[in-house]
């Protein structure tokens, strides 16, 4: 559904944790030869240097390729990272969490690339057990957080034989089966998804350094986990990150595991909203905040009271742009009947029609299977004095999938693709992800992807 001022976003890019299962590396220092070289340009300067180390780390089925080096004068640091199940010749886009880059010097960022940076693509042209070459291009954020275009970018480096890091050995700090000195941080509420502030600090006594994987069982829809590497022995503090959405309030006991060692701790979940199985909650004051690249944030909230159109009752969603603006737009009208979700809108703004033309479309059906399609009514209007006929086609592309969106680990997502046909020709497509008990969380339109960064459901 093409809402006036489409849902907007952007969360911080989610970088993969550094794993230690396998590592292919070239490390140089002192007077040793470099592993390779890199270079790129912006509109004012040419940057170049040497690659000191090139290696791949493995985290389960996901791997991370790291190229790390310095400028020719040794003052500035450059790094390029790629993420994939398998690295081969092809493109790796930052917008798809497949690549990132950083260039800094004297403790300050010069350029940084992640999912917030717009279009940025790394192309591997050659990769084998001994060599990798490639190019990269696109947008990067400078020290003032502005977007700059990088060009004439390339890299070349060599790999060494595999270096396999051993697993660490140790035990969890326990007293009578309970974890010692547990520190629980963040807010834990029923039906509110876990975020980055939901953490648990625990104690570990390390006997042998190496890779570790510390995790809990899934309780009440929530888990805690952390992967990394211990470099020293003795008592260590590890911060575990929570994921999931709690279904029930009350005390819940989690079993923590590290190797063969186990202990338990409790988390109290406060009563929150009652799950409504609603993919677009319309309770008063429910709100969503979206960030947008190169622009201000936007907040959408459900206003008290209803609006009646032709005898039909709609909820009014206020659009604040920026998010803290006192003035807001009230052109977004939404209603729900059982499993169907309807939007009422002015198509003049969407299609650039000569006159206002209002109508309703069914933008979501949450009870139909993947592959199901339906069309809106056919609408007729005038554009530049010429008659136009248009309609919207909706398709359920995915359903009941789990995914991290805007830092939230969200289950039960539905992906809907909306195609706009004008005079029988497909002119645009938009995909929207709806999360159960949350609402619209991701929008893909015109080569841009937007994600929710915060939400409250009342």
Secondary structure as UniProt FT lines:
FT   STRAND          23..24
FT   TURN            30..31
FT   STRAND          36..41
FT   STRAND          46..59
FT   TURN            60..61
FT   STRAND          62..71
FT   TURN            72..73
FT   STRAND          76..84
FT   STRAND          90..93
FT   HELIX           94..96
FT   STRAND          99..105
FT   TURN            106..107
FT   STRAND          108..113
FT   HELIX           115..117
FT   STRAND          120..127
FT   STRAND          131..142
FT   TURN            143..144
FT   STRAND          147..158
FT   STRAND          162..163
FT   STRAND          169..172
FT   STRAND          174..175
FT   TURN            176..177
FT   STRAND          178..179
FT   TURN            180..181
FT   STRAND          183..185
FT   TURN            190..191
FT   TURN            196..197
FT   STRAND          199..208
FT   STRAND          210..216
FT   TURN            220..221
FT   STRAND          222..230
FT   STRAND          234..245
FT   STRAND          250..258
FT   TURN            259..260
FT   STRAND          261..270
FT   TURN            284..285
FT   STRAND          287..290
FT   TURN            293..294
FT   STRAND          298..309
FT   TURN            310..311
FT   STRAND          312..321
FT   TURN            323..324
FT   STRAND          329..337
FT   TURN            338..339
FT   STRAND          340..346
FT   HELIX           347..351
FT   STRAND          358..365
FT   TURN            366..367
FT   TURN            370..371
FT   STRAND          373..375
FT   STRAND          379..383
FT   TURN            384..385
FT   STRAND          386..405
FT   TURN            406..407
FT   STRAND          408..422
FT   TURN            423..424
FT   STRAND          425..435
FT   TURN            436..438
FT   STRAND          439..445
FT   TURN            446..447
FT   STRAND          448..456
//
